[in-house]
């Protein structure tokens, strides 16, 4: 069984559309993990009959770890800001039957989806990750699936935006079965929560940390 996890903080502009779109392509359970939004994000999800849980106000990594503990299933998670192709979810669910980790590899950036500074940082991050881990993977993609067993093996610890990098690094270090699915990345609804300098350093630290420490 696969549960769809939507981490969200102040995504009232897009949470309803995202939920409706997910429901239109699959019948899986949906859980919203809310970062104590002040714009009614959680209320919208609850009114649509979605299970809503709350994180510990530490960031995206904390939100996902709270959700992983809550659902105790195989999971697929994606941002609730309309940037990821929800219509591809069935492919990810099907891939989880044969793989431990399925990564939405962002190969196409539609116009307006990623500012120039973010594009440069994204390229540098992927390149540095490839050099250190010997695997060309999108360590920043916010669309990915994981089996419950893979989550247990990883013993995830990131609180903030280093979580996707930690997942990717540990998947490689643990020799898990990884599947890449090429996707397009779209302009987001609302304002990005990612700070290119502040959170860029978080990602850099995660790339280095999980290459040198033991995992599993």
HELIX and SHEET records of a PDB file:
HELIX    1   1 UNK A   15  UNK A   25  1                                  11    
HELIX    2   2 UNK A   41  UNK A   47  1                                   7    
HELIX    3   3 UNK A   60  UNK A   71  1                                  12    
HELIX    4   4 UNK A   86  UNK A   88  5                                   3    
HELIX    5   5 UNK A   89  UNK A   95  1                                   7    
HELIX    6   6 UNK A  116  UNK A  133  1                                  18    
HELIX    7   7 UNK A  148  UNK A  154  1                                   7    
HELIX    8   8 UNK A  163  UNK A  173  1                                  11    
HELIX    9   9 UNK A  198  UNK A  212  1                                  15    
SHEET    1   A 7 UNK A  51  UNK A  54  0                                        
SHEET    2   A 7 UNK A  29  UNK A  34  1                                        
SHEET    3   A 7 UNK A   2  UNK A   8  1                                        
SHEET    4   A 7 UNK A  74  UNK A  77  1                                        
SHEET    5   A 7 UNK A 144  UNK A 146 -1                                        
SHEET    6   A 7 UNK A 101  UNK A 109 -1                                        
SHEET    7   A 7 UNK A 178  UNK A 185  1                                        
END                                                                             
